[in-house]
Amino acid sequence: SVGLGPEVRPALERWPLRKGKPVRLYVLAGHRNMEGERAFAADLAGLKGGKRLARDRKDVPFRYSTGGGVHVSQGWEALGPAGRHGTFGPELSFASTLSRRTRDQIAVAKFTHSGSQILDWTPEGSDADARDLYPAFLAFVRDSVASLEARGHDVEIAGIVYHLGENDMSFHPYRRMAAERVAELVRASRRDLERPALPWYLSQQAPTKLERLKELDPVKDIARFAESDEHTVHLPL
């Protein structure tokens, strides 16, 4: 209201990936902690390895749409703390770990909505049409692939890394349906992206410890789905 806004991060001036060489694209998606709602870049200096993570990595292209499209990157940027409120997400440590373990060319794309539930991500969506994220999510993934291909790369979606927030671990109707809705999202994405073996990596917040909810175990349910699907990996708590 007073004309102040977040600093706009510039797009990469120099493309860091070798043209004509394949790129492994990792898509990070999900809810509050994947967005990085309460992880502040100012605190990185006090963490082991934090100063290194705080520096922009111009060797890893990064694009994002967070808050359900409220905060969007300027094309591909250098990977670094990019949250709208001086925050960052797990993409920093994720890319750092990947870079130490592989020599493959990688790119990271992140699509999140911190206030969403898994219901909002399903193809059917919720009762409030404005909350339906599935079409925008698919468009974001397709656009990420297309923009890399336009630069002359063969693109492999190496995985979609998805994190469920506390809403689906707490509210009874969401908690009861969490695993079923995750499975619906996974299967629909493979169908609509025409990638039947698309890898998914699933994690979640710890379920809220409430006596009236103890009979519902969404972590076990999600793990059971992952065990039944050869291209899905469940990351235990």
N, C-alpha and C positions, 0 to 999 in steps of 0.2 A: 504493500500500500504506500510505502515511502520511496518506491523506485529502486530498492536494493534487491539483489538476487544472488544466487550462487555463482561462483566463478565458472565461466565456460571453459571447459578443457578443449584444447585444439585437437584437430584430427592429426594423424601421423603425417609429417612432412615427407618422410622418406619411407617407402615400403620396405620392411625388414626381411621379408621372406623371399627366397629364391624363386624367380619366375619359372614356370614350367615344372616345378617340383610339387609333389602332393602335400596337402595340409590336413592335419587331423584337427577337426573342430570339436571342441567340448562346449556343451550348452549347460549352463548352470541355471536352475529354475526353482521356484517355490515361494515360500512364505517369509515370515519375519526375519529369521536368522540368516537365511540365504541373502536377503536384501542387505543385512548389516545394520539394522535399525538402531542398535545401541552400542555398536562397536566404533569408537571414535578414533580417527587417525591421530589426533593429538596424544593419545595414550600409547601409540606404538613405540615411541622413543624409550619408554620404560620397560619394554618387554624384550626378552632375549630374541635377537634377530629382527626386532621390530624396525630398526632404522633401515635395514636392507629392504624390508618389505615396503617401507614408505616411499622408496624411490621408484619413480616411473620406469617401467621396463619397455624400452622402445623395440625390443626384439620379439615381443608378444602382442600382436594386435588384439584389441579388446573393444567390444561394443556392448551396449546395454540399453535396456528399457526397464526402469524400476518404478515402483509405486503405481503400477498399472498404466504406464505410459506418461506419468507426470515428469519424469526425469529421463531424458534420452540422450545418448551420446551423439557427437558430431561425426558420424561415420565410424571408422575404426580409429581408436585412440591408443596411445601407449598404455599398457596395463599398470594401474596404480590406484591409490585411494580416490574414488570418484563419486562417493555418496553425496547426495544433495545437501546434507547437513553436516558435512565434515566427517562422514562415516565411511566405512569400507566393509566389504563382505569377505567370505572365504576364498574368493578368487585369487587373492594375493598369495596365500600360503599354498593354495591348490596349484597355481602355475609355477611357483617356486619349486615345489616337490616334483612336479612333472619334468621340469627342465633339468633337474639333477638326475632323473632316472631314464630319460630318453633323449635321443638325438633327432627325433622326428620334429618337423616343423609343426607348431601348434598355434591355434587361435582360440580365444575364449569369448563366448557370447553369453550374456546374462539377462534373463527375463524374470522379473519378480513382481509380486504385489504383497506388501507386508500385511495388509488387512484382509487377505483372501482366505477362503477355505478350499479344500480339495473339490468341493461341489462346484465352485466357480470355474474350475479348470476342466470339468468334464464336457464332452461334446453337447450333452443335453443342457448343461448350465443350470443356473438357479432361477428362482421365481423372478428375481430382478434382472432383467435383460442387460442392464448397464454393467452388471458385475461379471458377465460371461467373458472369460479370458481365453478360451480355447481357440477361437478364430485368430485373435491377435497373436497368440503364442505360435501357432502354426506359421502365420505370415512372417513373424520375426525369424524363425528358424530357416524358412525358405529364403528370405531375403539375405540372411547371413551367408548361406551356401552360395546363392547367386552372385553376391558381391565378391566372394573369393574366386569363384569360377571366372568372373569377368576379368580378374587379374591374371588369368592364365593357369590357375591351380586345379588339379583334380582334388576334390574335397571328400573326405570321409568324416561322417559324423561319428566321432569316436565314442560318444556317450552323452546321454542326458543325465545330469546329476541333480536329483530332485530332493528338496527338503520340506517336510511337512511341519507347519508351525503348531503352536499350542492350542489353537482353536479346535483343530481336529483331534487333539489329545485330551480335550477337556469337556466340551459340550456333548452331552449324551448322544443326540442324534448324529452328530458328525463323527464322534468316536466309534459308534456302532458301525458306521458305513465307510470308515476311512479306507480300509484295505480294498473293499469292493470298488470304490471310486478310483483309487490309484490304479487298480488293474484295468479299469475301463479307460482311463487316460493313456496308459501305456499301450494297450492294444489299438486304440483309435489312432494314436500318433504313428504307429508303425504302418497302419493301413493307409492313412491319409498322406503320409510322407513317402509312401511306397518303398519303405525300408523294413521288410519283415524281420530282419535280424538286428534292428536298432538296439544297442545296449542301453539299459537303464540302471542307474545306481540310486537306491532309495535310502533315505535316512529320515529321522523325525525327532522332535522334541520328546523329552521324557513325559509319559502320561501323568496327568495330575493325579495325586494320591487322594482319592475321595472314597469313602466307604461305599457310597451308592453306585460307584462306577467300577468297583474292583472286579466285577464279573466280566467286564469288557477289557480285552487285552489287544489293543490295536497293533502293538509291536509284534506280538506273536502271529497275528493275522497277516500282517504285511510280510513277515519272514516266511510264512507258509506259502503265500503267493509267489515270492521270489524263488522258493525251492521248486515250485511247479513250473517255472518259466526259465528255460536255459539261457536266456539273454538278459535276465534281471538279477542284480546283485543287491542284497540287503545289507546295510551297514549297521551292525548291532550297537546298542547304547554302550 
